Amino acid sequence: MIGRLNHVAIVVADIQQAAGVYRDILGADVGKPVDLPEHGVTTVFVTLDNTKIELLQPLGEASPVARFLARNPGGGMHHLCYEVSDILAARDRLVARGVRVLGDGEPKAGAHGKPVLFLHPKDFCGTLIELEQV
């Protein structure tokens, strides 16, 4: 059902500083910051040969990643994103197996403009999972 790993998301306190680490120290291809108010984050994608890293910084106090950063002041891994070919079919199959979909269960446009859903971390070994339709 799941395809390739699309990205690993890391919450950071300072997205410019974190982008600099990947760009200047590791020599990675780093994109520009993009505000996503509907998700409460500013995001930067680091492109690697085999996947991407998404750096996330809270955008406003109501940001879901603001709570994560409050619990983890140094930042840290937030979620894994896997690709699926049909997000509604994937959701229905997972729900039938008892998996909890976060929010209202309906896909929303993600950072790439494609439909995404998040799955409860307690159903996946403590890891928040994002599904993105490709």
Steps between C-alpha positions, in 0.01 A plus 500: 500500500768756592752606244831671543602716792420855389661686789606505863369807686708666770368775728750780560497818708681707236435395142763733353767358729393142428492563124852638529620181669372288212616745230832627636628209708351197323495651149137411432259665256276712725182671384349830612276531808129480427228598748208258516247676724239225454745258667650753742857453377779650298672230299825457311577191293849355479530288186715188511562240230264246654249707702442841660525647847230747600603757757199632695480812714185605684300774330308657787430384854213271395731296278493126570879498474522778762377246756757249372777761532385592852544134601824467300678839512790371289261385227494149359341260257130572463365259237568271206316555173423208269359523151174330401334487160143538631470676835128428547545127433801496736300682770204264468721192514684628808182607682353153433805360681447727801750775418411848623513784249565838662275802449170451321634213289480693176814571297635854498748663264853448629822691444525368143137588423408130500244331728637387836375325814665442835474173692509470879850427633369248754395280207853507349755426771491857634566663162268755339439392140401726212359353181532705181323414178732507199 
